[in-house]
Structures are given as C-alpha cells and as structure tokens.
Amino acid sequence: MGRTLGHGSRWVCALVGLVTAAGCGGSVSFPEASGGSAAGSGGGAGSCGAGRSSSVPEVEITSPTSGAFVDGFLHLAARLDGEERYLVIAIQDGAGYVVATPDALLGPANLAPAGGGSHARIRISDGATWLDVIDTSAPANPVLQKSVPVDGSVPPAWQGTFTTVGDRLLTCLALEPETDAVLVAVPLTGEAPPEKLADGGNEPCTGWFGEEATGTALGSTWLSWKDGGYLAIFDASSKPVAQLADYNYSPDGIHAYGSVVSAATDGRRIVFDIGNDSRFFLYAMESGDATITHTWFGLDGPKKLLGVVEASAYVATASGVHVFDVSTIPETVPVDDWPTPLLDDHADIALGEGLATLVAADSQRLLLTDATGRAYLVPVHPSGPVAPMKFYRGPPPASGKACD
C-alpha cells in the first residue's frame, strides 16, 4: 500500500498490491486523541487503546511510506524521532508499541510472503536493484536472510509493486539500459538471472501502455493502466502471461468516466477507482469476461478506493470508511443500474477533503493515514467511531491494557 494494496506509486501502497505506499507526512501520534478498542482492532469510544500508557513512553512516528502485517505485527517504514527507520510494531488495544528497529532492514516494508516463515521485497538503493529475503519466523524480531543484486532497473512507477508466486518474485524490470521494462520472475534463491514472463504487447509493465504504464498486483494477479482511458488485467500464474481483459475508453468523452487513479484486488475481485464520485469498474477473475463491469458505490460526495480484502471493497469518504460487498456480480441486472450493496460496516472518521490512504491490510484490519498523517487502525468489520492510533516505545503492558 507492493504498493501494497493499491495503486502503483500512489497507494501503498499492495496490500499488497497494496498499498498503493502512503507517501504522506505528518505525525501519527496525537496526545489529545482518546478512545480505543479490543486488541488488534481499530480504536473506538469507550476503551483505552488510544489512551495514556502507564508504563512505556509515547513516541512520534511520521511520514509512513509502506507497511505490512506479519502474523499480527505491523512492519512499517517511517520516521521515528525524525530518523528513517524500519519499525516492528506490536498492536494491543488499538495502540502500537515499537518493539524493534532493525538497522539491517532499513528500506521499504511492503513485504510479500515467501513461504517457510519468510518474506521478500524489492529494494532500490543508489540506483541499484536488490532482492531481499527476510526471516519473519519470529515476526517481532525479523532478520535479513539474504540480499541479492538484481541485474536491471525498475521504473519509478513500478518500484513499489512486486509479488511472490511460489519460489519466485515477480517485478517489472528493464533488463538493459534504454529498454522497456518487462515482467520478470526472480528466483528467491538468487541463484539464477531474471526470467522474462512476457514479450511484445501482452505485457503488464509496458506493452501497449508504453512508458506511461503504472499498476498494482497481488500474487499472480497483475493490473496495469495509464492516463487516457486504458486498463488491462493479467494472470501471471504461468508463462507466457495471459491478458484476461482490457478496457479502452474515453475518460473525458460523453460518459466522462475519468482516468484510472488506483486499483485494488484480493486476487479474485478487482476494483478500479476512476476518480468519479459515483462510478467504479469491477472485475471477477473467474468470470472469463473480456471486459469489465461498471458499478456504483452509492455514497454522496468524493470517494476514494482504499483496498479490497476478502471480497469487500473499502472506500473512504470525508466522513469515514464504508464497506461494499463485491463477492458476486449479477448476470441479469444491467450493469449501469446495479448498486453494489452497502454493508452495515462503517468506520466513522472525520477525514475531510483529504480522505485517506491505505498503508497495510490483512484479514483482520486496515492501517490508514489521513491527509495530516494521523494513523487509524480500522477493523475489517468496523461499526462506529475509530480514533487515531497512539504509538509507544517498548513492549505492550503485561496487563493487556494500554492505559491506567
């Protein structure tokens, strides 16, 4: 939010595809905030998760750029006391506790699971590309297992987007100077060079898109788009990569849909945010359709796609986060008349015009930041007010409470 659960260089950033990456500044520790909730969930009125800790000092965390949940711990790239750090954060009663700051892991935290108690990432350092494999079998104490140079360069728009499929990491890579990037598979062992997964136009990284392409991915599901009304969906589970669907439309024509600004997927359902106050695009991986479905997320005013988790789409408005069920796509209802049903789940947050950005998500919660940099831990099934998170240095109190 790879760009984890989101759009290319904009949302962290990956989920995973995320994640889009937040890329936002401002403090995410606010002494005046109060309220909390049960452990591992977002804050809410009536509990003490966001309140004053009696045993550990509060810290200021700013400028989060990427993150991932690893077995309940939050791994976060951000500034701690003004210094760029890789943070390992335990979550208890809606508050975050910095339990480790491993120097060897300095860099992005939008990790991709690599099996066997490990995660992987692509890291760009001084223009060079590196594949890092991190031992996360003890998620509170991650250890850099190996760091392998990768021949080639990742275009800026794709530097936060990578996934793992089996024992390989997938990323967009220009194998030679002054050449277009192509989707490649890099063995996690680092013992073989990158392998091209596609050639020519049937290519997520550039292909028909040219250098303007950007996108996001989760596992073998890769999404690409560019300004001007073109998007495509790819299955990278086998070689060559299969293009499943595309859509070439006029973003400012008679329908004025708008260009794609972000997208998110849980691997089965895909939602494209086209910067329209009402309309989104939706696709089901198993549908076999060659194009996408139009859908309405029926909320007033500007809205922004945050992510898709287990067939639920999370959408930010000025007043909070709303959840839409995208598990099924009706076959008999005209697509333009189909309002995706709004679930009762909602997180009440005064986000304002800046809305929110997804930093990390798992099957239990989403970590968001607002335009000022405040962090919010939102349960996947929210039901009321969610207060800003507070962060502390040291392990959570043994009592299981974060306040007196």
N, C-alpha and C positions, 0 to 999 in steps of 0.2 A: 503498500500500500504501500517476487519481483515487485516491481511496482506491485506490490502486492496486490491485492485485490483491487485493482483499479486501473487507472489509465496511464499507460506509458510513463512519462516523466512527471505526470501530474498527480496520480493518486497511488498512491502507495499501494501507493503506492501501493498485489499480489496478493492482496491476500497472497494475495497471492498472487497472481497476478496480479493484489494487491498490492494497490496499495497502493494505487496508484502508486508511495513516498510522500510524506506530508509537505516537506519543504517549507515549513512555516516557522515563524519566530515567536517570541513572546514567552512569558513564564507559564509553566504548567503547575505551579504551586502557589495556592492562594490562601493565606491565613484566614481571610474573612469568611471563606466558604464553610458551610456546615452541612451535616447530613451524611448518610451512608447507607449500606445495605449488607446483606449477607455476604460471606466470603466468596470471592470470585465473581461478584456481580457488580453492577453499577450502583452509584450512591442513590439514596432516596431519603425522603424526610422520615425521621423517626429513629434512625440508628446512628452509630457513632463512627462509621468507617472514615468519613472525611473530617472528623473532629480532631481534637488535640491529643497527641500521643503523650503518655506519661513517662515513657522510658527511652525513646530514641529521638534525636534531633530532626526537625524538619529541614528539607533541602529544597533548593530551587533547581528545577530541570527545565531547560529552554531548548528551542529550535530542534524538536524531534524531526528526523528525516525518514526513518524507516524502522520497522519493527516486526516481530513475530512472536506468537505464543508458542512456547515449547513446554509441553507437559505441565501447563498451568502457570509457568513462569513467563514473564514478559521480557524478551530481549529487545533492547531499544538503542538506536543510535541517536544521541542527543548531546547537549551540553550540560555538564554538571559543574556548578560553581564556575561557569564561564569557560570551561575546557571541554573540547570534543572528547567524548568517551563512548565506549561500548558498555551498556548497563545491563545488568541482570537484576530483575525486579520481582520480588515475591508480592503476591496480592492477597490481602486479608481485609475483610470487612470493607471492601471498596477502596482501600488505601494501598499505595505502593511503597515497598521497602527495598531500597537498593542494597542487595546482598553481595554483589561482586561487580568489579570494574576491570575485567581482564585486559591488560595492556596489549597482549598479543592479538586480540581480536578487533582492535580499532579499525573501524570501517563500517560498511552497511550491515544492518541487522534484519533485512528481509530475507530470511533463510528459507531454503527449500529442503524438505525431508529427504534424506538419502539412505534410509534404511539402517538397521543394525545399530540404533542409538546414535545416529549422526545426522548432521545437516550440511548443506553445501551453499555456497554463494559465489557470485562473480564480483571481484573487487578490482577497481581501476585505481592504479597508483602511479603517479608521474607519467601518465600516458600508456603504461603497460597494463596488460590484462592478466589477472591471476584467478585461478580456481582454488578456492579454499574449502577444505573439508574439516568440519568441526565436530569433535566428540561431544555429544549432548546427552550421553547416557546418564550423567548426573546433571540435570538441567540447571541447577543452581551454581554449578562450577564447570562451565564449558571449557574445553581445551582445544586449541588449534592442532589438528591431527596432521595435516599436510597443507602446503601451499605450493601450487604448481604453476609455472608460467604458461600462458596460452598464446600461441603464435597467431597474431591478428589483432584487429581493433574492433571494439564495439561502438557503433554510432551513438552519439549522445542521447538520442531519443529512445534508445533501447537499453541503456546501461543499467536500469533497474529491473529489467524484465528477463527472467530466466526461470526454468523449471527443471525438475528431475523426472525422468521416466526410466524405471529400472535402475541400472547401474550407470546411467549416463546423464549428464547435464545438458540441457538444450539452451542455446543462446543465439543471438544474431551476431555474426562476425564477418568483418571484411578480411578475407584471408591474405590479400595483397594490397599494398598502397594504391590509392586512387581506384579501387574497385567497389562495386556494390556489396553490401552485407548480404549474407545468405544464412539460412537457419542451419546450424550445425549441432552435432552431438559430440560432447567431450567426455571420454571415459572418466569416471570418478577416480579411477586409479592413477590417472595422469600418465599412463604408460603408452598412449597412442595419440597421434595427432587428431585434430577435429575432423569429423566426417560430415560432408555435405548431405543434407537430407532432402534438398530440392534444388532444381535448376530452372532457369527461364522464368516465365511469368507466373507459374504456380508456386509462389514463394511468399511466405508471410512477411519477411523483413523488408523487401523492396519490391521485386517483381513488377507488376503493373503499377504499383504505387510510386516507384521512383524513390528519391532520397527524402521525400516528404512523409514517408510512412512512419507511423508510430503504432503502438498497440499494447496489449497485455496478454497474459497467459496463465494457465493453471494446468499442471501436468501436461498431457498431450493436446489440450485444447488451446489453440492459438488464435488470437483475434488481431486484425490489422485494419487501419483506416487512415484517411488523410482528409485534409480540408478540401471542400469541393464536392462532397456528397458521394464518397465511395468507401465501402467497407467489405470485408471478407472474413470468412470463418474457416479454420483449417483443423484437420485432425492429424497430429504428428506422431501417432502411435506406431506407424510403420513407414518404411521408405519405399517410394517417394511420398512426401507429404501429400495428403489429399485435401483439395479445396472442396468443402461441403456446400457452401452457399456464398453468395455475394449480393450486393445491392448497389446499383449505380443510379443516383437520383440527383435532382437539382435542389440544393439546400435552400435557395432563395427564389425558387420558381413559384408556381401557382399554389402549391401547398405550404411553402415556406417552413419546411421541417427544421432546417438548421443543420449544420455540420455536426458530426460526432465529436463530443468533447471528452467522453470517457466511456468505459465499458467494464463489466464485471461478470464473472462466471463462477459457478460452483463445480464446473466440469460437465454438467448436464444442461443447465439452464443458462442462457446468455442474455444480458440486458445491455442495450446501448443507450446511453444518455446523449440526446441530440440537442441539448440546450433549449428545449421547448418547454413551456410551462405546463403542457398537458401530455404531449405525445412522447413515447419511448418506443424503441424497437426491441423485439423479443424473439428468441430462437431456442428450439429444443434440439439437442444434439441427436436424439434418436429419431427425429421426425423424417429425415430423408428429404426435407424440402430444400429447394434450390434457392429460396429467398427467405426473407424474414417476415415476421408478423408485426403489425402496428398495435400498440396497446395504449391505454390511458391510465395514468395514475391520478385518480380524481381528488386532488388537493388544490386549494386556492394558492395562487402566487408562485413565485420562483421556487424551484426544487432542484435537488442535486442527488444523483445516484451515489451511494456510498459503497455498497457491495452486495454480493449475493452469497448467502450462506444457507445450505441445505434447502434449496428451492424457495427461499424467502428473499425478496429484494428489499433493501434498506435505503430509504430515501429521506434526505434532510430537507426541512423547510425552515423558515425563520423561527418557528415555534418549537422545533424539536425533530425527532426521528420517527418515521412511520414505517410500518412493515406491510408488504404486499405478498400474497401467495401467488407464486408463479410456477407451481408444481404441475399444473395442467394447462393446456392450450385448447380451447374448444374448437371443434371442427365445423360446427354448424352455424355459429354466430358470425355475422360479418365482422371482419377484424376491426374496422373503424368504430364499431358500436360496442365493442367489448371492454367494459371497465374491469380491470383486474380487481378482484375482491380485496378490500382493505381488512386486515385482521384487526382484532381489538388491541393488539400490541402497539404501544406508543411510548416514547420517552419524551417527557416534557422538559425542554431546554430552551432558554432564550438565546438562540443562536444569532438572530438578527440577519441582516442582509448578507453577511459573510458566509452564512451556512456552516458547513463543517467539512472536514477531510478525514478519510479513513487512514489509520496508521497500521493497524493489525486487527486480525479477526481469527477466531476459531469457532468450534461448535457451541461454545457457551457465551461468548461475549465479543464485543467490538470495542476497540480503543479509537476514539475520535479526538480531534483537536478542532477548536473553533478558530475564527479569524484572528483572535488575540493570542492564541497559543495555549489556552486552557485545555486540559485533557479531561475526557469523560469516558468512563467505563460503562458501556451500555449492554445489558443482558440481551441475548438473542430473543427473549420474550419479555420486553420491558412492559411496565404497567404503571407509569406515573412519573413524578419528578426524578431527575438524575442530577446530582450536584457535581461540581468539578472535583477531580481527584486531588488528594494531597499526597506528597511524597516524603519519605523519611530515610535516614541513613542507618543501616543496621537491620538485623532480623526482626520479624514481627514479634510483638509481645507474646510471651508464652501463654498468656491467658486467653488468646484468641480475640482480644478486644484491642481496638486501636485508640481508645481514649479512656479517660477516667470514668 
